[in-house]
C-alpha cells in the first residue's frame, strides 16, 4: 500500500495527522466502480445502477474482472475523483473485497463501500472497516444501505419488514460507533444485538471513525440518519426541494442533541456533457407521466418496483411536473426508468453543469456522486473540465467566505 511504510499506526508509535476521505478542498467528488467488463451486447451506454458492467442486463455475470476493476479505479483517480462507490445488492460481488483490491493498486482514491446491516455482526463489520481504513491510510467510508426491497432481502434470508430493518440498522450503527470509539470493553443490550465485554483492538485511521453515509425518504430512514449518519445522501431533485430536505434533516439532527452543522450532504446526478448546452433536450425524450406502479419486487426500466416506490415517488412527481427543472435538471430518463436509483441528469456544457452543481453546493451539498451512462469513458471525460470547474468554483466561494 503506497505510503503505508511510513505510517506506524499500531497505537504505540507516532502517527501522521489523521487523514479524511472527504479530501481537503471543501468538496468531495464521488464516482462509482464496476467489477465486470461489459459484454458486446451491452457495451457502451447503460442504465446500470452499479456502474460499468457490475450488473450486466444481457447475460449472467461471469464473476469479477480484476483488470476492469483497476481500469475503473485508475481512471477515476486520474480524473480527479476523491472516491468511488462500490454498489451493493444480494447478488453482486462484495464491496469490501473490491475496495481492498483497488486500494492496493491506487495511491489517493478513496472507497465508499455500500454496506447492508444485518448480515454480519456489527462488531465484525466495525473491525473489518477499521482494519481496511488502516491498511488504506484512511481511504474508506461506508454507505449504509438498509434495504427497501422485500424480495431482494429474502434472497439473503432476511424477512424483517421495512420499519424493523431500520430499527435494526439503528441498533447496528450504535454498536459500530461504540466499537470504534470505546476504549474499554462494554456491554450492549439493544433490540437486535446483545453484547458482553465487546471491544476491538483495531482502530480507524480516520478520526473519530470512518464516515457513515446514509440516505432515504421514509420517516424510519430519516430518524435513523439523524441519530447515526455523518453524511445524508440526496437524489438529484430541484433546488427548492433539496433546500427543504436539508433543512428538515438538520432539524431532526438538532432534535437528537447533535450539532446539525456536523451533518454533511451529498447530491447524486448523471451529468450529460453537451457541446450545444443541451438544446433540444429540454423538450424532447421521455414520458413525464411514467407509471410508478410496482411489479412484485423486480426491477425493470420504465417501472418502479413495489419497494422502490417510497424513494422514487418524489422523482416521478417532479418528472410529471416537467422535463426540465432549474435550467439543467433533466427528468425524462428518471421517468422512463421508474426513477430507479440515480437517473436524474444535469445537461449542458461543462461550465453549465459545473454551475448547476455549485448551485447545490450553495444550498449545503458538499459532496457529489456523479456517473455517466457510459461510466468508464464519462469518468475520464468529467476529469477534463467538469471536475476542475467545480473545484475552482468552490475555491472561489471559500476565498470570499460564501
C-alpha positions as CSV (number, residue, x, y, z in Angstrom):
1,X,0.0,0.0,0.0
2,X,1.5,3.3,-1.1
3,X,2.8,5.4,1.8
4,X,2.0,2.9,4.5
5,X,5.6,2.1,5.3
6,X,5.9,5.5,6.9
7,X,2.6,5.3,8.8
8,X,3.1,3.5,12.1
9,X,-0.5,3.1,13.2
10,X,-0.3,0.3,15.8
11,X,-1.4,2.6,18.7
12,X,2.0,2.6,20.4
13,X,4.1,4.6,17.9
14,X,3.6,8.1,16.5
15,X,1.1,8.5,13.7
16,X,0.8,11.1,11.0
17,X,-2.1,13.5,11.1
18,X,-5.3,11.6,10.7
19,X,-6.5,11.8,7.1
20,X,-10.0,12.3,5.8
21,X,-11.6,10.5,2.9
22,X,-13.6,13.7,2.2
23,X,-10.5,15.5,0.9
24,X,-9.3,18.9,1.9
25,X,-10.7,21.5,-0.6
26,X,-14.2,21.7,0.6
27,X,-15.9,19.5,-2.0
28,X,-15.9,15.7,-2.4
29,X,-16.4,14.2,-5.9
30,X,-17.5,10.6,-5.9
31,X,-17.8,8.2,-8.8
32,X,-18.8,4.6,-9.0
33,X,-16.8,1.5,-9.7
34,X,-17.7,-1.5,-11.9
35,X,-16.4,-5.0,-11.5
36,X,-17.3,-6.9,-14.7
37,X,-16.4,-5.6,-18.1
38,X,-19.4,-5.0,-20.4
39,X,-20.3,-7.7,-22.9
40,X,-20.7,-6.9,-26.6
41,X,-24.4,-7.0,-26.1
42,X,-24.5,-4.2,-23.5
43,X,-21.3,-2.3,-24.2
44,X,-21.4,1.5,-24.0
45,X,-24.4,3.4,-22.7
46,X,-26.1,1.7,-19.8
47,X,-28.7,2.3,-17.1
48,X,-26.8,0.0,-14.7
49,X,-27.3,1.4,-11.2
50,X,-24.0,-0.1,-10.1
51,X,-21.7,1.5,-12.7
52,X,-19.9,-0.2,-15.6
53,X,-20.7,-3.8,-16.0
54,X,-21.3,-4.7,-12.4
55,X,-24.8,-5.9,-13.2
56,X,-25.0,-6.6,-17.0
57,X,-28.5,-6.9,-18.2
58,X,-27.8,-9.1,-21.2
59,X,-26.2,-12.0,-19.5
60,X,-25.5,-13.7,-16.2
61,X,-22.3,-12.0,-14.8
62,X,-19.2,-14.3,-15.3
63,X,-17.7,-13.2,-12.0
64,X,-15.2,-10.5,-11.1
65,X,-12.8,-8.9,-13.6
66,X,-9.7,-7.7,-11.7
67,X,-8.2,-5.8,-14.7
68,X,-11.5,-4.0,-15.2
69,X,-11.7,-3.0,-11.5
70,X,-8.2,-1.5,-11.8
71,X,-9.1,0.3,-15.1
72,X,-12.1,1.8,-13.3
73,X,-10.2,2.8,-10.2
74,X,-7.2,4.3,-12.0
75,X,-9.4,6.2,-14.5
76,X,-11.3,7.8,-11.6
77,X,-8.1,8.6,-9.8
78,X,-6.5,10.2,-12.9
79,X,-9.7,12.2,-13.5
80,X,-9.5,13.8,-10.0
81,X,-12.3,12.0,-8.2
82,X,-12.0,11.8,-4.4
83,X,-13.8,8.5,-4.0
84,X,-15.7,5.8,-5.9
85,X,-18.8,4.0,-4.6
86,X,-18.9,0.2,-4.6
87,X,-22.5,-0.8,-5.1
88,X,-24.5,-3.4,-3.1
89,X,-27.1,-6.0,-3.9
90,X,-27.9,-9.5,-2.8
91,X,-26.2,-11.0,-5.8
92,X,-23.2,-8.7,-6.7
93,X,-19.6,-9.0,-5.5
94,X,-18.5,-8.0,-2.0
95,X,-17.6,-4.3,-1.8
96,X,-15.0,-4.7,1.0
97,X,-13.0,-7.1,-1.2
98,X,-13.4,-4.9,-4.3
99,X,-12.3,-1.8,-2.4
100,X,-9.4,-3.5,-0.7
101,X,-8.1,-4.8,-4.1
102,X,-8.5,-1.5,-5.9
103,X,-7.0,0.5,-3.0
104,X,-3.9,-1.7,-3.1
105,X,-3.3,-0.5,-6.7
106,X,-4.1,3.2,-6.3
107,X,-2.4,6.0,-4.4
108,X,-5.0,8.5,-3.4
109,X,-8.5,7.4,-4.4
110,X,-11.0,6.7,-1.6
111,X,-13.6,4.0,-1.5
112,X,-17.2,4.5,-0.4
113,X,-18.4,0.9,0.4
114,X,-22.1,0.3,0.3
115,X,-22.9,-1.9,3.3
116,X,-26.1,-3.5,4.4
117,X,-26.6,-4.0,8.1
118,X,-27.9,-7.3,9.4
119,X,-25.9,-10.0,7.6
120,X,-22.8,-9.9,9.7
121,X,-22.4,-8.9,13.3
122,X,-21.9,-5.2,13.8
123,X,-18.8,-5.9,15.9
124,X,-17.2,-7.8,13.0
125,X,-18.3,-5.2,10.4
126,X,-16.7,-2.5,12.6
127,X,-13.4,-4.4,12.8
128,X,-13.4,-5.1,9.1
129,X,-13.9,-1.4,8.3
130,X,-11.3,-0.2,10.8
131,X,-8.8,-2.7,9.5
132,X,-9.3,-1.6,5.9
133,X,-9.2,2.0,7.0
134,X,-5.7,1.4,8.5
135,X,-4.4,-0.6,5.5
136,X,-5.6,2.1,3.1
137,X,-4.3,5.0,5.2
138,X,-7.8,6.4,5.8
139,X,-9.4,6.0,2.4
140,X,-12.6,4.2,3.4
141,X,-16.2,5.3,4.1
142,X,-19.3,3.3,4.4
143,X,-22.6,4.0,2.7
144,X,-25.3,2.3,4.8
145,X,-28.0,0.6,2.7
146,X,-30.7,-0.7,4.9
147,X,-32.7,-2.1,2.0
148,X,-36.2,-1.5,0.8
149,X,-37.0,-4.4,-1.5
150,X,-38.5,-7.3,0.4
151,X,-37.8,-9.8,-2.3
152,X,-34.1,-8.9,-2.5
153,X,-33.8,-9.0,1.3
154,X,-35.2,-12.5,1.3
155,X,-32.6,-13.7,-1.2
156,X,-30.1,-13.2,1.7
157,X,-32.5,-14.7,4.2
158,X,-33.9,-11.5,5.8
159,X,-37.6,-11.5,6.5
160,X,-37.9,-8.3,8.6
161,X,-40.3,-5.7,7.4
162,X,-39.2,-2.2,6.3
163,X,-39.5,-0.4,9.7
164,X,-38.0,-3.3,11.6
165,X,-35.0,-3.2,9.2
166,X,-34.4,0.4,10.1
167,X,-34.7,-0.3,13.8
168,X,-32.1,-3.0,13.3
169,X,-29.9,-0.5,11.4
170,X,-30.1,2.0,14.2
171,X,-29.1,-0.7,16.8
172,X,-26.3,-1.9,14.4
173,X,-24.8,1.6,13.9
174,X,-24.9,2.3,17.6
175,X,-22.8,-0.8,18.2
176,X,-20.4,0.1,15.3
177,X,-19.8,3.6,16.6
178,X,-19.1,2.3,20.1
179,X,-16.7,-0.4,18.8
180,X,-14.8,2.3,17.0
181,X,-14.7,4.8,19.9
182,X,-14.9,3.0,23.2
183,X,-11.6,2.5,25.0
184,X,-12.8,-0.2,27.4
185,X,-14.9,-3.4,26.9
186,X,-18.6,-2.6,27.0
187,X,-21.9,-4.4,27.3
188,X,-24.8,-3.6,24.9
189,X,-28.5,-4.5,25.3
190,X,-30.3,-3.5,22.2
191,X,-33.5,-4.7,20.5
192,X,-31.5,-6.8,17.9
193,X,-28.0,-7.1,19.4
194,X,-26.9,-8.1,22.9
195,X,-23.1,-8.0,23.6
196,X,-21.0,-8.7,26.6
197,X,-17.5,-7.2,27.0
198,X,-17.4,-6.1,23.4
199,X,-14.1,-4.5,22.3
200,X,-11.9,-4.0,19.3
201,X,-8.1,-3.7,19.1
202,X,-8.5,-2.4,15.5
203,X,-9.0,1.3,15.4
204,X,-10.0,3.5,12.5
205,X,-7.2,5.5,10.8
206,X,-9.7,8.4,10.4
207,X,-10.9,10.3,13.5
208,X,-13.2,9.6,15.2
209,X,-14.0,6.8,12.7
210,X,-14.8,6.1,9.1
211,X,-17.6,8.4,7.8
212,X,-21.1,6.9,7.6
213,X,-23.2,7.9,4.6
214,X,-27.0,7.3,4.8
215,X,-30.0,8.1,2.6
216,X,-33.7,7.5,2.5
217,X,-37.1,9.3,2.4
218,X,-39.2,7.4,4.9
219,X,-39.7,8.5,8.5
220,X,-37.8,5.5,9.7
221,X,-34.8,6.3,7.5
222,X,-34.8,10.0,8.4
223,X,-35.0,9.2,12.1
224,X,-32.1,6.7,11.9
225,X,-30.0,9.0,9.8
226,X,-30.5,11.9,12.2
227,X,-29.0,9.9,15.1
228,X,-26.3,7.9,13.3
229,X,-25.1,9.3,10.0
230,X,-22.3,11.7,9.2
231,X,-23.5,12.5,5.7
232,X,-27.0,12.3,4.3
233,X,-27.3,11.4,0.6
234,X,-29.9,13.0,-1.6
235,X,-31.1,12.2,-5.1
236,X,-31.0,14.9,-7.8
237,X,-34.1,16.9,-7.2
238,X,-35.0,20.6,-7.9
239,X,-33.1,23.0,-5.8
240,X,-36.1,24.2,-3.8
241,X,-36.8,20.6,-2.8
242,X,-33.2,20.0,-1.8
243,X,-33.2,23.1,0.3
244,X,-36.3,21.8,2.1
245,X,-34.8,18.4,2.7
246,X,-31.6,19.7,4.1
247,X,-33.5,22.0,6.5
248,X,-35.6,19.1,7.6
249,X,-32.7,16.8,8.2
250,X,-30.9,19.5,10.1
251,X,-33.9,20.0,12.3
252,X,-34.1,16.3,13.0
253,X,-30.4,16.1,13.9
254,X,-30.7,19.0,16.3
255,X,-33.7,17.3,18.0
256,X,-31.4,14.4,18.8
257,X,-29.0,16.7,20.6
258,X,-26.4,16.6,17.9
259,X,-24.9,19.6,16.2
260,X,-26.7,20.0,12.8
261,X,-23.6,21.6,11.4
262,X,-21.8,18.3,11.7
263,X,-24.1,16.6,9.1
264,X,-22.9,16.8,5.6
265,X,-25.0,16.3,2.4
266,X,-24.3,14.8,-1.0
267,X,-26.2,15.0,-4.2
268,X,-26.4,12.3,-6.9
269,X,-26.9,13.1,-10.6
270,X,-25.8,11.9,-14.0
271,X,-24.0,14.7,-15.9
272,X,-24.6,14.7,-19.7
273,X,-22.0,17.0,-21.3
274,X,-23.5,18.6,-24.4
275,X,-21.4,20.9,-26.6
276,X,-24.6,22.8,-27.5
277,X,-25.7,23.3,-23.9
278,X,-28.3,20.6,-24.2
279,X,-30.6,22.5,-26.7
280,X,-33.4,20.2,-27.8
281,X,-33.1,18.0,-24.7
282,X,-35.3,20.5,-22.8
283,X,-38.3,19.5,-24.7
284,X,-37.5,16.0,-26.1
285,X,-37.4,12.5,-24.8
286,X,-39.1,10.6,-22.0
287,X,-42.6,10.4,-20.8
288,X,-43.0,12.6,-17.7
289,X,-46.1,10.6,-16.8
290,X,-44.3,7.3,-16.5
291,X,-46.4,4.8,-14.4
292,X,-44.8,4.2,-11.0
293,X,-46.8,1.0,-10.4
294,X,-45.0,-1.8,-8.6
295,X,-44.2,-5.2,-10.2
296,X,-43.8,-7.5,-7.3
297,X,-40.2,-6.6,-6.3
298,X,-38.3,-7.0,-9.6
299,X,-36.7,-4.0,-11.3
300,X,-37.3,-3.2,-14.9
301,X,-36.5,0.0,-16.8
302,X,-39.7,2.1,-17.1
303,X,-41.3,0.9,-13.9
304,X,-40.5,1.4,-10.2
305,X,-40.6,-1.8,-8.2
306,X,-43.0,-2.0,-5.3
307,X,-40.4,-1.4,-2.7
308,X,-38.7,1.4,-4.6
309,X,-41.9,3.5,-4.9
310,X,-41.2,5.1,-1.5
311,X,-37.9,6.5,-2.7
312,X,-38.9,7.1,-6.3
313,X,-42.3,8.8,-6.0
314,X,-40.6,12.2,-5.4
315,X,-38.5,12.0,-8.6
316,X,-41.5,10.7,-10.6
317,X,-43.6,13.6,-9.2
318,X,-41.0,16.1,-10.4
319,X,-40.8,14.4,-13.8
320,X,-44.5,14.7,-14.1
321,X,-44.3,18.4,-13.5
322,X,-41.9,18.9,-16.4
323,X,-38.9,17.6,-18.3
324,X,-36.6,20.3,-17.0
325,X,-36.2,22.0,-13.6
326,X,-33.7,24.7,-12.6
327,X,-32.3,25.2,-16.1
328,X,-30.2,21.9,-16.1
329,X,-32.0,19.2,-14.2
330,X,-33.4,16.8,-16.9
331,X,-36.0,14.3,-15.8
332,X,-37.1,12.1,-18.8
333,X,-34.7,9.2,-18.1
334,X,-35.9,9.1,-14.4
335,X,-39.5,9.0,-15.7
336,X,-38.8,6.3,-18.3
337,X,-36.8,4.1,-15.8
338,X,-39.3,4.4,-12.9
339,X,-36.8,6.6,-11.1
340,X,-34.7,3.6,-10.1
341,X,-31.6,4.9,-8.4
342,X,-29.7,7.9,-9.7
343,X,-31.4,8.6,-13.0
344,X,-31.9,12.4,-12.9
345,X,-29.5,14.3,-15.2
346,X,-27.7,17.6,-15.4
347,X,-27.4,18.6,-19.0
348,X,-25.2,21.3,-20.5
349,X,-21.7,22.4,-21.3
350,X,-19.0,21.6,-18.7
351,X,-19.4,25.1,-17.3
352,X,-23.2,24.9,-17.2
353,X,-23.2,21.6,-15.4
354,X,-20.5,22.8,-13.0
355,X,-22.6,25.9,-12.3
356,X,-25.6,23.7,-11.6
357,X,-23.6,21.5,-9.1
358,X,-22.3,24.7,-7.5
359,X,-25.8,25.9,-7.0
360,X,-26.4,22.8,-5.0
361,X,-23.2,23.4,-3.1
362,X,-24.5,26.8,-2.1
363,X,-27.5,25.0,-0.6
364,X,-25.3,22.8,1.6
365,X,-24.3,19.9,-0.6
366,X,-20.5,19.5,-0.2
367,X,-20.3,16.1,-2.0
368,X,-21.4,15.0,-5.4
369,X,-21.9,11.4,-6.6
370,X,-21.7,11.6,-10.3
371,X,-21.5,8.9,-13.0
372,X,-22.5,8.8,-16.7
373,X,-24.3,6.3,-18.9
374,X,-21.0,5.2,-20.4
375,X,-19.4,5.0,-17.0
376,X,-15.7,4.5,-17.8
377,X,-15.5,6.9,-20.7
378,X,-17.6,9.5,-18.9
379,X,-15.5,9.4,-15.8
380,X,-12.4,10.3,-17.8
381,X,-14.3,13.0,-19.6
382,X,-15.5,14.6,-16.4
383,X,-11.9,15.0,-15.3
384,X,-11.0,17.2,-18.3
385,X,-13.2,20.1,-17.5
386,X,-16.2,19.4,-15.2
387,X,-14.4,18.4,-12.0
388,X,-11.7,21.2,-12.3
389,X,-14.5,23.7,-12.8
390,X,-16.4,22.5,-9.8
391,X,-13.3,22.6,-7.6
392,X,-12.4,26.1,-8.8
393,X,-15.9,27.3,-8.1
394,X,-15.8,26.0,-4.6
395,X,-12.3,27.5,-4.1
396,X,-13.6,30.9,-5.2
397,X,-16.5,30.7,-2.7
398,X,-14.2,29.7,0.1
399,X,-11.9,32.7,-0.7
400,X,-14.7,35.2,-0.4
401,X,-16.3,33.4,2.6
402,X,-19.5,32.2,0.8
